[in-house]
Amino acid sequence: MFKSFKNHPFAVEAFFESSTVFTFAVPKEQLEKLIPECLTLDTFQDKWAFIAIAMVQTKNLKPKGFPNFMGNDFFLIGYRVFVRYTDKRGKRLRGLYILKSETDSPKMSFRGNIFTHYNYTTTDININKQDDKTEIYSRKSNFKIRVNNTNDKVDLPENSPFENWKEARRFAGPLPFTFTYNQKSKEVLIIEGVRTNWKPKPLKVDEYNFQFLGDLKLENYVLANAFIIENIPYHWKKGKIEVWK
């Protein structure tokens, strides 16, 4: 019974005040070992696979339909791989595989590890804003970004594999599904997300460093795009389980 709690047993809703997303292109061979056998990488030009790091200011996370005073406010960092899954109907689903999740809320970390398989840990989060510049960093997790949320024309990051922002937008999310996998039982857990008002805005990146990418021992990865999305109502449907093969 307690094991089933982790399988998203009820719908959840939240409001994203802002979501700053950095997507890194990685030679696909390096990410294949990070995803389970039921998934395939969502690639570009059959060369690049992608890890997205989303830094989200979240408000009123709660079971869907519950009053706001029961919601939780917290900062979330999610490290996700872009993947595809073919379900038992033969339909190809595009989504994310979670590698790690961090939050500045011990309560959210505790509850998240009861009701999800997202591997929450608690960390410090510091945010400095001045004019159009925003700096987000964590001493414990050893990451830091500094971006310029300008209205001026923004170029793609240097060495991005994309030719233009239209191509990059395809890998800016949101992806409809998130997947987890129980290798022993061959069960795939599918969580579908629903959102409105998703309008990514390109960001000018002044600085970035993520220790987590170094811990994965990735080589030759490049920053492919960076976006901010603001004021997003979001909810996740109750998890759905099916047996792979």
Summary of the structure (lengths in Angstrom):
residues: 245
radius of gyration: 17.5
end to end distance: 24.7
largest distance: 53.3
contacts: 748
relative contact order: 0.24
helix: 14%
strand: 51%
